[in-house]
Amino acid sequence: MKNFSKAGLLIVTLVIPALIFTFLRFFATNHYDLGYFNPELDLTGKVVVQNGDTLFRRISNICGETTGGQIKGLTVVNYLPEVCDDSCKLALSQLQRIFDLRSDIGDLNMVTLAVKGTDNGAALPAGAERPGWKLIEVSKEMIDTCFASALGFDLNPASAFKQNSLVLIDRQGYVRGYYNGADATEADRLMAEIKILDYESKTSGK
């Protein structure tokens, strides 16, 4: 009788967690799934839908092939304004924190866009211009184009991109989030979502 009790207890111990895992895996909603941004549009401006799914734009290169802004791995993009004020410096300090995740996520990359000829690269933290953090200097017009066409920002004067905006791009080249780099809470959210994407990529084999 005692052996049956032990066997029953062992079965309960093994089976119930498996059933719970199966239920959560197939029937529960994963609240940690990150959304996609920038849907593909057709010539009439309508969102492109294929087999019931919305198609999203993939970014292979930021600011054109000649700038060296190829998307490799998980990528965080930011803009370094011509005058780096206090909020800009705060955002750069948050970027340094984010860049430190590279010690655990080897293909995490930072791309900083700056206006050519302003010599504002000196404002970048010590980790910049090292492997994994690239400074791309282009014309002001080119930066506007990059943020609008590649990164999905609305450049209407009433809703122009903020200088402290950070953009997260996944390993497949899809935009997965926008953040205010000068806000520590937003920076923490970005760091958490980088870890989520890295975990998803490793568990799915992509």
Secondary structure, DSSP 8 states (H G I E B T S, - for coil): -HHHHHHHHHHHHHHHHHHHHHHHHHTS--TT------B-B-TTS-B-EETTEE-B---SBSS-GGGT-B--SSEEEEEE-SS--HHHHHHHHHHHHHHGGGGTSTT-EEEEEEETTS-GGGGS-TTTTSTTEEEEEE-HHHHHHIIIIIT-----GGG---TTEEEEE-TTS-EEEEEETT-HHHHHHHHHHHHHHHHHHHHHT-
